[in-house]
Amino acid sequence: MNGFKKVDIVRGRIKFITMSLLGIILFLIPIPVVQDGQHQTTLPIAFLAGLLKDWLGGIMPILIVTIITVSGILTILCSTIYKNKLNPQGLMSSAFNVKIGWLVLRVLAVFFSWLTFLNIGPEMIKSEDTGGLVFSSLLPTLVAVFLFAAIFLPLLMEYGLLELIGPIFRPIMQPLFTLPGRSTVDNLASFIGDGTVGVLITSRQYGEGYYSRREATVISTTFSVVSITFAIVIAETIRMQDQFFYFYLTVVISCLIAAMIMPRIWPLKNIPDEYAKEVSEEARNEQLPEGKTALKYGFDLATEVGIKSPGFKETNDIKQTEKRYKIMAGLSIWHVVIFAIVVILLFGTSKLKNIGKDVGGAVRDFKKSVREEDEAASLNSPRTI
Protein backbone atom coordinates (compact mmCIF):
# COMPACT_ATOMS: atom_id res chain seq x y z
CA MET A 1 0.00 0.00 0.00
CA ASN A 2 2.83 2.36 -0.79
CA GLY A 3 1.84 5.87 -1.78
CA PHE A 4 -1.19 6.16 0.51
CA LYS A 5 -1.42 7.77 3.94
CA LYS A 6 -2.37 5.64 6.90
CA VAL A 7 -5.61 7.55 7.42
CA ASP A 8 -6.54 6.98 3.74
CA ILE A 9 -5.84 3.25 4.11
CA VAL A 10 -8.09 3.04 7.18
CA ARG A 11 -10.89 4.94 5.43
CA GLY A 12 -10.50 2.79 2.32
CA ARG A 13 -10.80 -0.41 4.31
CA ILE A 14 -13.85 0.89 6.19
CA LYS A 15 -15.54 1.83 2.91
CA PHE A 16 -14.61 -1.49 1.30
CA ILE A 17 -15.89 -3.58 4.21
CA THR A 18 -19.09 -1.66 5.02
CA MET A 19 -20.26 -1.02 1.44
CA SER A 20 -19.40 -4.54 0.27
CA LEU A 21 -21.27 -6.03 3.25
CA LEU A 22 -24.33 -3.99 2.31
CA GLY A 23 -24.07 -5.28 -1.25
CA ILE A 24 -23.67 -8.88 -0.05
CA ILE A 25 -26.75 -8.57 2.18
CA LEU A 26 -28.85 -7.09 -0.62
CA PHE A 27 -27.79 -9.41 -3.43
CA LEU A 28 -26.46 -12.64 -1.90
CA ILE A 29 -28.18 -13.37 1.44
CA PRO A 30 -31.60 -15.07 1.12
CA ILE A 31 -34.20 -14.02 3.68
CA PRO A 32 -37.47 -15.72 4.73
CA VAL A 33 -40.61 -13.77 3.81
CA VAL A 34 -44.34 -14.37 3.83
CA GLN A 35 -46.07 -13.74 0.49
CA ASP A 36 -49.68 -14.61 -0.24
CA GLY A 37 -49.83 -16.44 3.08
CA GLN A 38 -46.92 -18.74 2.18
CA HIS A 39 -43.43 -18.83 3.66
CA GLN A 40 -40.84 -18.26 0.93
CA THR A 41 -37.15 -17.51 0.58
CA THR A 42 -35.98 -14.58 -1.49
CA LEU A 43 -33.28 -11.92 -1.74
CA PRO A 44 -33.73 -8.46 -0.19
CA ILE A 45 -33.30 -6.91 -3.65
CA ALA A 46 -35.96 -9.22 -5.11
CA PHE A 47 -38.24 -8.51 -2.14
CA LEU A 48 -37.89 -4.75 -2.73
CA ALA A 49 -38.64 -5.31 -6.42
CA GLY A 50 -41.78 -7.25 -5.47
CA LEU A 51 -42.94 -4.42 -3.22
CA LEU A 52 -42.41 -1.90 -6.02
CA LYS A 53 -44.30 -4.10 -8.48
CA ASP A 54 -47.25 -4.44 -6.10
CA TRP A 55 -47.16 -0.74 -5.27
CA LEU A 56 -47.31 0.34 -8.92
CA GLY A 57 -50.15 -2.08 -9.57
CA GLY A 58 -52.12 -1.22 -12.71
CA ILE A 59 -49.57 1.37 -13.83
CA MET A 60 -46.97 -1.32 -14.52
CA PRO A 61 -48.42 -2.55 -17.88
CA ILE A 62 -48.56 1.04 -19.17
CA LEU A 63 -45.00 1.64 -17.93
CA ILE A 64 -43.76 -1.51 -19.68
CA VAL A 65 -45.38 -0.79 -23.03
CA THR A 66 -44.11 2.80 -22.82
CA ILE A 67 -40.53 1.66 -22.16
CA ILE A 68 -40.65 -0.83 -25.05
CA THR A 69 -42.19 1.71 -27.44
CA VAL A 70 -39.77 4.52 -26.58
CA SER A 71 -36.86 2.10 -26.87
CA GLY A 72 -38.08 0.99 -30.28
CA ILE A 73 -38.48 4.56 -31.54
CA LEU A 74 -35.04 5.60 -30.26
CA THR A 75 -33.51 2.49 -31.83
CA ILE A 76 -35.00 3.35 -35.22
CA LEU A 77 -33.80 6.96 -35.02
CA CYS A 78 -30.31 6.19 -33.67
CA SER A 79 -29.72 3.32 -36.08
CA THR A 80 -30.79 5.26 -39.19
CA ILE A 81 -31.28 9.04 -39.25
CA TYR A 82 -28.94 10.01 -36.39
CA LYS A 83 -26.49 7.13 -36.75
CA ASN A 84 -23.55 9.27 -37.89
CA LYS A 85 -24.37 12.18 -35.58
CA LEU A 86 -24.06 10.30 -32.28
CA ASN A 87 -21.02 10.13 -30.03
CA PRO A 88 -19.74 6.54 -30.47
CA GLN A 89 -18.83 6.41 -26.77
CA GLY A 90 -22.10 7.97 -25.60
CA LEU A 91 -25.10 6.38 -23.92
CA MET A 92 -27.47 6.84 -26.88
CA SER A 93 -25.07 5.16 -29.30
CA SER A 94 -24.25 2.19 -27.06
CA ALA A 95 -27.90 1.57 -26.15
CA PHE A 96 -29.80 2.34 -29.36
CA ASN A 97 -27.38 2.25 -32.30
CA VAL A 98 -27.70 -1.44 -33.25
CA LYS A 99 -27.27 -3.68 -36.26
CA ILE A 100 -30.14 -4.54 -38.60
CA GLY A 101 -30.94 -7.83 -36.85
CA TRP A 102 -31.44 -6.20 -33.45
CA LEU A 103 -33.34 -3.33 -35.07
CA VAL A 104 -35.87 -5.77 -36.55
CA LEU A 105 -36.23 -7.60 -33.24
CA ARG A 106 -36.89 -4.38 -31.32
CA VAL A 107 -39.49 -3.21 -33.83
CA LEU A 108 -41.20 -6.61 -33.58
CA ALA A 109 -41.08 -6.32 -29.78
CA VAL A 110 -42.99 -3.03 -29.98
CA PHE A 111 -45.57 -4.60 -32.31
CA PHE A 112 -46.08 -7.72 -30.18
CA SER A 113 -46.19 -5.78 -26.90
CA TRP A 114 -49.02 -3.57 -28.17
CA LEU A 115 -50.94 -6.61 -29.43
CA THR A 116 -50.60 -8.21 -26.00
CA PHE A 117 -51.37 -4.99 -24.12
CA LEU A 118 -54.56 -4.37 -26.13
CA ASN A 119 -55.42 -8.09 -26.19
CA ILE A 120 -55.90 -8.15 -29.95
CA GLY A 121 -54.47 -10.24 -32.73
CA PRO A 122 -53.66 -13.97 -32.95
CA GLU A 123 -54.13 -16.08 -29.84
CA MET A 124 -50.60 -17.46 -30.18
CA ILE A 125 -49.25 -13.95 -29.45
CA LYS A 126 -51.61 -12.64 -26.76
CA SER A 127 -52.58 -15.81 -24.86
CA GLU A 128 -51.84 -16.23 -21.16
CA ASP A 129 -49.26 -18.90 -21.97
CA THR A 130 -47.24 -16.74 -24.41
CA GLY A 131 -47.36 -12.94 -24.59
CA GLY A 132 -49.65 -12.63 -21.58
CA LEU A 133 -47.23 -14.59 -19.42
CA VAL A 134 -44.26 -12.46 -20.48
CA PHE A 135 -46.16 -9.17 -20.22
CA SER A 136 -47.98 -9.75 -16.93
CA SER A 137 -45.46 -11.87 -15.01
CA LEU A 138 -41.90 -11.78 -16.38
CA LEU A 139 -41.51 -8.16 -17.56
CA PRO A 140 -42.92 -6.47 -14.40
CA THR A 141 -40.43 -8.42 -12.31
CA LEU A 142 -37.53 -7.60 -14.64
CA VAL A 143 -38.37 -3.88 -14.69
CA ALA A 144 -38.50 -3.71 -10.88
CA VAL A 145 -35.33 -5.79 -10.39
CA PHE A 146 -33.41 -3.77 -13.00
CA LEU A 147 -34.35 -0.51 -11.29
CA PHE A 148 -33.07 -1.56 -7.86
CA ALA A 149 -30.06 -3.35 -9.35
CA ALA A 150 -29.08 -0.20 -11.26
CA ILE A 151 -29.17 1.76 -7.99
CA PHE A 152 -27.50 -0.71 -5.62
CA LEU A 153 -25.12 -2.74 -7.85
CA PRO A 154 -22.24 -0.30 -7.16
CA LEU A 155 -22.23 -1.58 -3.56
CA LEU A 156 -21.37 -5.04 -4.84
CA MET A 157 -19.05 -4.05 -7.67
CA GLU A 158 -17.40 -0.70 -7.04
CA TYR A 159 -15.93 -0.96 -3.53
CA GLY A 160 -13.41 -3.80 -3.79
CA LEU A 161 -15.34 -7.05 -3.32
CA LEU A 162 -14.52 -8.31 -6.83
CA GLU A 163 -10.85 -7.38 -6.37
CA LEU A 164 -10.78 -9.39 -3.11
CA ILE A 165 -12.51 -12.43 -4.61
CA GLY A 166 -10.56 -12.55 -7.90
CA PRO A 167 -7.08 -13.68 -6.76
CA ILE A 168 -8.52 -16.06 -4.15
CA PHE A 169 -10.78 -18.05 -6.49
CA ARG A 170 -8.78 -17.82 -9.71
CA PRO A 171 -6.97 -21.15 -9.03
CA ILE A 172 -10.42 -22.80 -8.95
CA MET A 173 -12.41 -20.90 -11.57
CA GLN A 174 -9.75 -20.77 -14.29
CA PRO A 175 -8.85 -24.47 -14.62
CA LEU A 176 -12.36 -25.79 -13.99
CA PHE A 177 -14.54 -23.29 -15.84
CA THR A 178 -12.02 -21.18 -17.85
CA LEU A 179 -13.29 -18.08 -16.02
CA PRO A 180 -11.71 -15.29 -13.94
CA GLY A 181 -11.81 -15.60 -10.17
CA ARG A 182 -13.99 -12.51 -9.83
CA SER A 183 -16.79 -14.34 -11.67
CA THR A 184 -17.42 -16.16 -8.37
CA VAL A 185 -19.57 -13.20 -7.29
CA ASP A 186 -21.70 -13.41 -10.46
CA ASN A 187 -22.14 -17.14 -10.01
CA LEU A 188 -23.09 -16.86 -6.34
CA ALA A 189 -25.58 -14.11 -7.18
CA SER A 190 -27.14 -16.41 -9.77
CA PHE A 191 -27.19 -19.58 -7.66
CA ILE A 192 -28.40 -18.32 -4.29
CA GLY A 193 -30.03 -15.18 -5.58
CA ASP A 194 -31.53 -14.30 -8.92
CA GLY A 195 -30.25 -15.17 -12.39
CA THR A 196 -31.22 -11.68 -13.58
CA VAL A 197 -28.85 -10.11 -11.05
CA GLY A 198 -26.05 -12.43 -12.16
CA VAL A 199 -26.56 -11.42 -15.80
CA LEU A 200 -26.54 -7.73 -14.82
CA ILE A 201 -23.24 -8.09 -12.96
CA THR A 202 -21.72 -10.03 -15.86
CA SER A 203 -22.87 -7.46 -18.42
CA ARG A 204 -21.40 -4.65 -16.33
CA GLN A 205 -18.06 -6.43 -15.97
CA TYR A 206 -17.92 -7.11 -19.72
CA GLY A 207 -18.65 -3.46 -20.46
CA GLU A 208 -15.82 -2.38 -18.16
CA GLY A 209 -13.33 -4.70 -19.87
CA TYR A 210 -12.79 -7.30 -17.13
CA TYR A 211 -14.57 -10.14 -18.96
CA SER A 212 -14.02 -11.11 -22.56
CA ARG A 213 -16.95 -11.76 -24.85
CA ARG A 214 -16.46 -15.51 -24.43
CA GLU A 215 -16.24 -15.34 -20.62
CA ALA A 216 -19.37 -13.21 -20.34
CA THR A 217 -21.26 -15.61 -22.61
CA VAL A 218 -20.11 -18.65 -20.63
CA ILE A 219 -21.26 -17.13 -17.33
CA SER A 220 -24.62 -16.01 -18.72
CA THR A 221 -25.41 -19.34 -20.39
CA THR A 222 -24.25 -21.68 -17.63
CA PHE A 223 -24.23 -20.22 -14.13
CA SER A 224 -27.00 -17.66 -14.65
CA VAL A 225 -29.70 -20.05 -15.84
CA VAL A 226 -30.83 -21.48 -12.47
CA SER A 227 -31.40 -19.64 -9.19
CA ILE A 228 -32.66 -20.88 -5.86
CA THR A 229 -35.76 -18.69 -6.12
CA PHE A 230 -36.60 -20.18 -9.53
CA ALA A 231 -35.89 -23.68 -8.20
CA ILE A 232 -38.34 -23.08 -5.34
CA VAL A 233 -41.08 -22.22 -7.85
CA ILE A 234 -40.32 -25.36 -9.88
CA ALA A 235 -40.28 -27.53 -6.75
CA GLU A 236 -43.69 -26.18 -5.73
CA THR A 237 -45.05 -26.77 -9.22
CA ILE A 238 -43.99 -30.43 -9.26
CA ARG A 239 -44.82 -30.82 -5.54
CA MET A 240 -41.31 -31.59 -4.32
CA GLN A 241 -41.07 -29.03 -1.50
CA ASP A 242 -40.40 -31.74 1.06
CA GLN A 243 -37.42 -32.96 -1.02
CA PHE A 244 -36.17 -29.52 -2.01
CA PHE A 245 -32.64 -29.95 -0.60
CA TYR A 246 -31.98 -33.03 -2.74
CA PHE A 247 -33.76 -31.50 -5.73
CA TYR A 248 -31.68 -28.31 -5.67
CA LEU A 249 -28.48 -30.25 -4.90
CA THR A 250 -28.92 -32.24 -8.12
CA VAL A 251 -29.61 -29.00 -10.01
CA VAL A 252 -26.40 -27.40 -8.69
CA ILE A 253 -24.28 -30.48 -9.42
CA SER A 254 -25.71 -30.76 -12.95
CA CYS A 255 -25.08 -27.07 -13.57
CA LEU A 256 -21.47 -27.31 -12.36
CA ILE A 257 -20.79 -30.31 -14.58
CA ALA A 258 -22.34 -28.54 -17.57
CA ALA A 259 -20.30 -25.40 -16.76
CA MET A 260 -17.09 -27.45 -16.94
CA ILE A 261 -18.02 -29.10 -20.26
CA MET A 262 -19.80 -26.39 -22.26
CA PRO A 263 -16.93 -23.82 -22.48
CA ARG A 264 -14.72 -26.52 -24.00
CA ILE A 265 -17.02 -27.49 -26.88
CA TRP A 266 -18.82 -25.72 -29.73
CA PRO A 267 -20.26 -23.09 -29.82
CA LEU A 268 -18.89 -21.45 -26.64
CA LYS A 269 -15.36 -22.60 -27.40
CA ASN A 270 -15.35 -20.70 -30.71
CA ILE A 271 -16.42 -17.34 -29.28
CA PRO A 272 -13.41 -14.99 -29.45
CA ASP A 273 -11.82 -13.51 -26.33
CA GLU A 274 -12.59 -9.94 -27.36
CA TYR A 275 -12.84 -7.14 -24.80
CA ALA A 276 -15.20 -4.18 -24.92
CA LYS A 277 -12.70 -1.93 -23.14
CA GLU A 278 -8.98 -1.99 -22.39
CA VAL A 279 -7.87 -2.34 -18.76
CA SER A 280 -4.53 -3.21 -17.20
CA GLU A 281 -3.39 -6.82 -17.65
CA GLU A 282 -2.62 -6.96 -13.92
CA ALA A 283 -6.27 -6.29 -13.04
CA ARG A 284 -7.62 -8.60 -15.74
CA ASN A 285 -5.32 -11.60 -15.23
CA GLU A 286 -5.44 -11.60 -11.40
CA GLN A 287 -1.81 -12.77 -11.21
CA LEU A 288 -0.17 -12.85 -7.77
CA PRO A 289 2.98 -10.78 -7.19
CA GLU A 290 5.90 -12.66 -5.68
CA GLY A 291 5.88 -12.91 -1.91
CA LYS A 292 2.13 -12.25 -1.49
CA THR A 293 -0.67 -14.67 -0.69
CA ALA A 294 -3.96 -14.53 -2.60
CA LEU A 295 -5.81 -13.22 0.46
CA LYS A 296 -3.24 -10.51 1.21
CA TYR A 297 -3.03 -9.39 -2.42
CA GLY A 298 -6.81 -9.37 -2.84
CA PHE A 299 -7.26 -7.40 0.38
CA ASP A 300 -4.69 -4.81 -0.74
CA LEU A 301 -6.44 -4.43 -4.11
CA ALA A 302 -9.81 -4.07 -2.38
CA THR A 303 -8.39 -1.45 -0.01
CA GLU A 304 -7.00 0.55 -2.93
CA VAL A 305 -10.38 0.46 -4.68
CA GLY A 306 -12.02 1.55 -1.41
CA ILE A 307 -9.65 4.52 -1.17
CA LYS A 308 -10.43 5.65 -4.71
CA SER A 309 -14.17 4.98 -4.59
CA PRO A 310 -16.73 7.61 -3.52
CA GLY A 311 -18.05 7.57 0.02
CA PHE A 312 -21.37 8.66 1.45
CA LYS A 313 -20.39 12.22 0.57
CA GLU A 314 -19.08 13.33 -2.80
CA THR A 315 -15.38 12.87 -3.26
CA ASN A 316 -13.12 15.49 -4.81
CA ASP A 317 -13.12 13.49 -8.06
CA ILE A 318 -16.52 14.62 -9.30
CA LYS A 319 -16.20 13.03 -12.75
CA GLN A 320 -15.29 9.66 -11.26
CA THR A 321 -18.22 9.84 -8.85
CA GLU A 322 -20.64 10.65 -11.65
CA LYS A 323 -19.23 7.84 -13.75
CA ARG A 324 -19.74 5.29 -11.01
CA TYR A 325 -23.27 6.35 -10.14
CA LYS A 326 -24.63 7.07 -13.59
CA ILE A 327 -27.53 4.81 -14.43
CA MET A 328 -30.30 4.79 -17.02
CA ALA A 329 -30.60 7.78 -19.37
CA GLY A 330 -27.83 9.71 -17.61
CA LEU A 331 -29.66 9.90 -14.27
CA SER A 332 -27.80 9.41 -11.03
CA ILE A 333 -29.00 7.61 -7.94
CA TRP A 334 -29.84 10.94 -6.28
CA HIS A 335 -32.01 12.01 -9.23
CA VAL A 336 -34.06 8.84 -8.79
CA VAL A 337 -34.34 9.27 -5.00
CA ILE A 338 -35.36 12.94 -5.26
CA PHE A 339 -37.92 12.16 -7.97
CA ALA A 340 -39.44 9.39 -5.84
CA ILE A 341 -39.65 11.67 -2.78
CA VAL A 342 -41.34 14.43 -4.80
CA VAL A 343 -43.89 12.01 -6.26
CA ILE A 344 -44.71 10.59 -2.81
CA LEU A 345 -45.03 14.07 -1.27
CA LEU A 346 -47.32 15.26 -4.06
CA PHE A 347 -49.60 12.24 -4.27
CA GLY A 348 -49.04 10.18 -1.15
CA THR A 349 -48.74 6.42 -1.12
CA SER A 350 -52.48 5.79 -0.78
CA LYS A 351 -53.34 8.08 -3.70
CA LEU A 352 -50.70 6.43 -5.88
CA LYS A 353 -52.19 3.03 -5.08
CA ASN A 354 -55.67 4.33 -6.00
CA ILE A 355 -54.31 5.78 -9.27
CA GLY A 356 -52.74 2.43 -10.06
CA LYS A 357 -56.01 0.61 -9.32
CA ASP A 358 -58.04 3.06 -11.43
CA VAL A 359 -55.65 2.83 -14.40
CA GLY A 360 -55.49 -0.94 -14.08
CA GLY A 361 -59.27 -1.15 -13.96
CA ALA A 362 -59.61 1.04 -17.05
CA VAL A 363 -57.14 -1.14 -18.94
CA ARG A 364 -58.97 -4.32 -17.88
CA ASP A 365 -62.34 -2.85 -18.94
CA PHE A 366 -60.90 -1.86 -22.31
CA LYS A 367 -59.46 -5.33 -22.86
CA LYS A 368 -62.76 -6.90 -21.78
CA SER A 369 -64.75 -4.80 -24.26
CA VAL A 370 -62.33 -5.70 -27.08
CA ARG A 371 -62.64 -9.40 -26.15
CA GLU A 372 -66.43 -9.22 -26.08
CA GLU A 373 -66.52 -7.54 -29.50
CA ASP A 374 -64.28 -10.29 -30.90
CA GLU A 375 -66.53 -12.98 -29.40
CA ALA A 376 -69.67 -11.27 -30.73
CA ALA A 377 -68.14 -10.96 -34.19
CA SER A 378 -67.20 -14.63 -34.20
CA LEU A 379 -70.76 -15.63 -33.15
CA ASN A 380 -72.39 -13.45 -35.80
CA SER A 381 -70.10 -14.52 -38.62
CA PRO A 382 -71.70 -17.01 -41.06
CA ARG A 383 -70.67 -20.59 -40.60
CA THR A 384 -70.23 -23.11 -43.39
CA ILE A 385 -71.69 -26.56 -42.93
Secondary structure, 3 states (H helix, E strand, C coil): CCCCCHHHHHHHHHHHHHHHHHHHHHHHCCEEEEECCEEEEECHHHHHHHHHHHHHCCHHHHHHHHHHHHHHHHHHHHHCCCHHHCCCCCHHHHHHCCCHHHHHHHHHHHHHHHHHHHCCCCHHHHCCCCHHHHHHHHHHHHHHHHHHHHHHHHHHHCCCHHHHHHHHHHHHHHHHHCCCCCHHHHHHHHHHHCHHHHHHHHHHHHHCCCCCHHHHHHHHHHHHHCCHHHHHHHHHHCCCHHHHHHHHHHHHHHHHHHHHHHHHCCCHHHCCCCCCCCCCHHHHHCCCCCCCCHHHHHHHHHHHHHHHCCCCCCCCCHHHHHHHHECHHHCEHHHHHHHHHHHHHHHHHHHHHHHHHHHHHHHHHHHHHHHHHHHHHHHHCCCCC
